[in-house]
Amino acid sequence: MTRAKRLRAAAMLWITVCLLYAASAHAHTPSLSVLALDERSPGEFIASWERTQAIQDVSAAYDLLKPVFPEHCRFAAPRLDCGERGLTGRVGFDGLGDLSTSGMIKIKWADGGTQILTLTAAQPHVRVSEARLDTRALRGASSFIWIGVTHIWLGLDHLLFVVGLLWLLDSWRVLIKTVTAFTIAHSLTLGAATFGLRSPPTAPVEAVIALSIAFIAVEIAGEARTKQPSLTRKRPWVVAFVFGLLHGFGFASALAELEVARAELPIALLCFNVGVEIGQLVFIGGLLALRAALRRLERALGLRFAIAGYYSMGILAMYWFFERVVAFMPDV
């Protein structure tokens, strides 16, 4: 097999994986379950579910999500008794998967501190002793930094939008303007929605976010075919700002799911937004490192095959759009 054929096969595999992933991807609508542990006295906790996504019977959530506690702890819902050793050791969920793709354990310590542990199907457990040592200075609402980082990394729709934008940017100056515009826009709507100033329904917003990815995909493919600069290439910061407003509402819906106390909202919002920006910048840095290689791949495969790659992004976006529209349409 020649080098060109190997590259072509690799790209075809990438497109196929994208299309297959669409069948099971939830993009930025991951199902989140939240278990709160309230320490009433040293080593003794009362457990309660703050959120059990897709599980109607709260009492069944323990059986389905299978919370895990250290071996020295005794759990008989809702009581958790860890004795003199306290809640130190491995905690998490053994049941993360189709019903709930991510989980959170909110520990309210007797000394007034709050610790938030984020868990995913890929990393369903964490050691509390290590987490407390590592995050003691950031306990409480400031732990939302990590929540923001993981939220953006798990949000394939937001990441695909960023990929599309970067593909059309040719200089560092334009890149800085575009990323700044996107950041300002989603920060505005994230703050407005979080404090209840403006908060449109989540489902339609998520559907339009999917359309924003389709728009970028069509812009890229059309530019490659016609050799004419697209609107996004000519005014990338304008496009980034307009769609950034929508993406901010998407971020806000994720923050709202955590049911943060109103007194903690300012610091929670700040830390969550900082986390989103950190995650976004790390992702952009990785893309920039790969962009030269991707450009060479595009030249090796040819224009027609490159357009197929752009449209794979568009197909994913339209799949999400129709999936989300159907989800909020009334049954007929």
Secondary structure, DSSP 4 states (H G I P E B T S, - for coil): --HHHHHHHHHHHHHHHHHHHHHH--TT---EEEEEEEEEETTEEEEEEEEETT-S-HHHHHHHH-EE--TT-EEETTEEE-GGG-S-SEEEES--SSS-SEEEEEEE-TTS-EEEEEEESSS-EEEHHHHHHHHGGG-GGGGHHHHHHHHHHH-HHHHHHHHHHHHT--SHHHHHHHHHHHHHHHHHHHHHHHTTSS---HHHHHHHHHHHHHHHHHHHHHHHHH----HHHHSHHHHHHHHHHHHHHHHHHHHHHT---GGGHHHHHHHHHHHHHHHHHHHHHHHHHHHHHHHHHHHHH-HHHHHHHHHHHHHHHHHHHHHHHHHHSPP-
